[in-house]
Amino acid sequence: MSITRREFERQNSAELLPSSMQTYALGDIWDWEYEFLLFHPHLVYKADNIANITDVEGLYVELQNQSLVNAMIPDIDFTADIRVGASIKIPTIKNFDLTSHISNNSIVQFSFGKVKGKSMTPVRSKVSKGLDHLKETNFSRYKHAIRGYEIVIGLFYSDSVVLTVDKTISDTATLKAEFIAQGIDFDVTIDASSKETITINTSESPFAAQFISGREI
C-alpha cells in the first residue's frame, strides 16, 4: 500500500523539505520566500530554533532528542511526480537530483518507505510557557524572530528510498558511482525483466516537516 506525495502532504499537513541535515530539530525556524513577487514559494531554513530565542534552559536538547516513532503512514510514491517531468531530488542525501543521472521515463517506481516521525507535543507546554515569558519581557524579540516565521512541530523520516529503473532505457552505472563517491549506503537487486531496484538507506535526516505559524504556536 502507498500514497502519493500530494496525499501525504494533505493528510499530514506536511511540507517536503528542500534540503535535509541530521541536525534539523523540532522548533527550528523556517520562512517562506518567493521568486518573482508572490510566485514560486520555497522554504528557507533560518538556522535558529525557538528554544534559543525563548532561552528556556534544556529545551533545545529536549526538542532534539524527542523519540522517533512509527508514523503509521504508507510508503510515499513519487512516481507520478516523475511522470510529469519533474526534477526529483532526494533531500535526505544532500538534495541529490536523480534526473540529472537517469531519464525520467526509465523510472518505474520511486518511493519513500517505512516512515517515522517526531512530534513537539510532549514538550509543547514548556514551549508555550517560554513564549509567554518572552512576549511579556521582550515582545520586540518575539515579533522579529518568531511571529512572522514558520515553526517545526513535526518531522518525518524514512528508513529508505526505493528506486526501480528499467535498465533497457537507462544505465544506472553513473548514478551508482555517484552514490559510492558520496558515501551513500545502498543495495541493488535485478529481476528477470531487466528492472533494477536500488534501495538507499536514509534514516538519519528528515525529508518533510509539519509547520505552524509563529503567530499561532
C-alpha positions in Angstrom: 0.0 0.0 0.0 1.2 3.5 -0.8 0.1 7.1 -1.1 1.1 9.9 -3.4 3.2 12.8 -2.4 0.2 15.1 -2.6 -1.9 12.8 -0.4 1.0 12.6 2.2 1.2 16.4 2.4 -2.6 16.9 2.6 -3.2 14.1 5.2 -0.4 15.2 7.4 -0.3 18.9 6.9 3.3 18.4 5.8 5.8 20.1 3.5 8.7 18.4 1.8 12.0 20.0 2.9 14.2 21.4 0.2 17.3 20.1 1.9 18.0 18.0 5.0 20.5 17.7 7.8 20.8 15.4 10.7 20.9 18.5 13.0 17.4 19.6 12.0 15.2 19.6 15.1 11.7 20.3 16.3 11.3 24.0 17.0 13.5 25.0 14.1 12.6 28.3 12.4 11.9 28.4 8.6 10.5 31.1 6.3 8.5 31.1 3.1 10.4 33.1 0.4 9.2 33.9 -3.1 10.6 34.3 -6.5 9.1 36.9 -8.8 7.0 38.7 -6.2 4.3 36.1 -5.0 5.3 33.3 -7.3 7.3 30.0 -6.6 7.3 30.0 -2.8 10.0 27.9 -1.2 11.1 27.1 2.3 14.3 28.6 3.7 15.9 27.4 6.9 16.7 30.3 9.2 19.4 28.4 11.2 17.8 29.1 14.5 15.4 27.4 16.9 12.6 28.6 19.1 14.4 27.2 22.2 17.3 29.6 21.5 15.0 32.6 21.1 13.0 31.9 24.3 16.1 30.9 26.2 14.4 28.1 28.2 17.1 26.0 29.8 17.4 22.5 28.5 14.6 22.9 25.9 16.7 22.7 22.8 18.2 19.3 23.9 14.6 18.0 24.6 13.5 19.1 21.2 16.4 17.4 19.5 16.0 14.2 21.5 12.3 13.6 21.1 11.6 9.9 20.3 11.3 8.7 16.8 8.1 6.7 16.4 6.3 4.8 13.7 4.2 7.3 11.9 1.7 4.7 10.6 2.0 6.2 7.1 2.1 4.0 4.0 5.1 4.3 1.6 5.1 7.6 -0.2 5.1 7.2 -4.0 6.7 9.9 -6.1 6.4 8.1 -9.4 3.5 10.4 -10.6 5.7 13.4 -10.0 8.3 12.0 -12.3 5.8 11.2 -15.0 5.1 14.9 -15.5 8.8 15.6 -16.0 9.6 17.0 -12.6 13.2 17.2 -11.4 13.2 14.7 -8.5 15.6 15.4 -5.6 16.3 13.4 -2.5 16.7 15.9 0.4 17.9 13.1 2.7 21.0 12.6 0.7 22.2 16.2 0.2 19.4 17.2 -2.2 20.6 14.7 -4.7 18.9 15.1 -8.1 18.0 11.7 -9.6 17.0 13.0 -13.0 20.4 14.5 -13.7 21.7 10.9 -13.8 18.9 8.9 -15.4 16.0 9.7 -17.7 12.6 10.2 -16.1 10.8 7.7 -18.3 13.1 4.9 -17.2 11.9 5.2 -13.6 9.3 2.5 -12.9 8.9 3.5 -9.2 10.3 6.0 -6.8 9.1 5.9 -3.2 10.0 6.7 0.4 9.3 3.8 2.8 9.0 3.0 6.5 8.1 6.5 7.5 8.7 7.5 11.1 8.1 10.8 12.9 8.9 13.1 15.8 6.4 15.4 17.4 6.7 18.5 19.6 3.6 17.5 21.6 5.4 16.1 24.7 7.1 19.5 25.3 4.5 21.8 23.8 3.6 23.2 27.2 7.2 24.1 28.0 7.5 25.8 24.6 4.3 27.8 25.3 5.5 28.9 28.7 8.7 30.1 27.3 6.9 32.0 24.5 4.5 33.6 27.1 7.5 34.8 29.1 9.3 36.2 26.0 6.2 38.1 25.0 6.0 39.7 28.5 9.7 40.5 28.8 10.8 41.2 25.2 7.9 41.4 22.8 10.2 43.0 20.1 12.4 39.9 20.0 9.3 37.7 19.7 7.9 39.9 17.0 11.1 39.9 14.9 12.4 36.4 15.5 9.3 34.2 15.8 5.9 35.8 14.9 6.4 36.1 11.2 8.0 32.7 10.6 7.2 29.0 10.4 8.0 26.8 13.4 8.6 23.0 13.0 6.2 21.0 15.2 6.7 17.6 13.5 9.4 15.9 11.5 9.2 12.9 9.2 12.0 10.4 8.5 12.2 7.5 6.1 14.3 4.3 6.6 14.8 4.0 2.8 14.3 5.5 -0.6 13.4 2.8 -3.2 14.1 3.4 -6.9 13.2 0.9 -9.6 14.6 1.6 -13.0 14.0 -0.1 -16.4 17.6 -0.9 -17.5 16.6 -1.2 -21.1 16.1 2.6 -21.1 18.7 3.9 -18.7 22.1 2.7 -17.4 22.4 3.2 -13.7 26.2 2.9 -13.6 26.8 6.7 -13.3 24.1 7.0 -10.6 25.6 4.2 -8.5 29.1 5.6 -9.0 27.9 9.0 -7.6 26.3 7.2 -4.6 29.6 5.5 -3.9 31.5 8.8 -4.2 29.2 10.4 -1.7 29.4 7.5 0.7 25.7 6.7 0.3 24.7 3.3 1.6 22.6 1.4 -0.9 21.6 -2.1 -2.0 20.8 -3.3 -5.6 18.6 -6.2 -6.9 17.9 -7.0 -10.5 15.0 -9.1 -11.7 14.5 -11.2 -14.8 12.6 -8.4 -16.6 15.6 -6.1 -16.6 14.3 -3.9 -13.8 16.9 -2.8 -11.3 15.8 -1.8 -7.8 18.2 0.4 -5.7 17.3 0.7 -2.0 19.0 3.8 -0.5 19.3 3.8 3.3 18.4 7.3 4.5 17.2 7.1 8.1 19.3 9.8 9.7 17.8 13.0 8.2 14.2 14.2 7.9 12.6 14.6 4.5 9.5 16.5 5.5 8.0 18.6 8.3 4.9 19.9 9.9 4.9 23.7 10.5 2.8 26.1 12.5 2.9 29.9 12.1 4.8 31.7 14.8 1.7 33.7 15.4 -0.2 30.6 16.4 2.2 28.5 18.3 
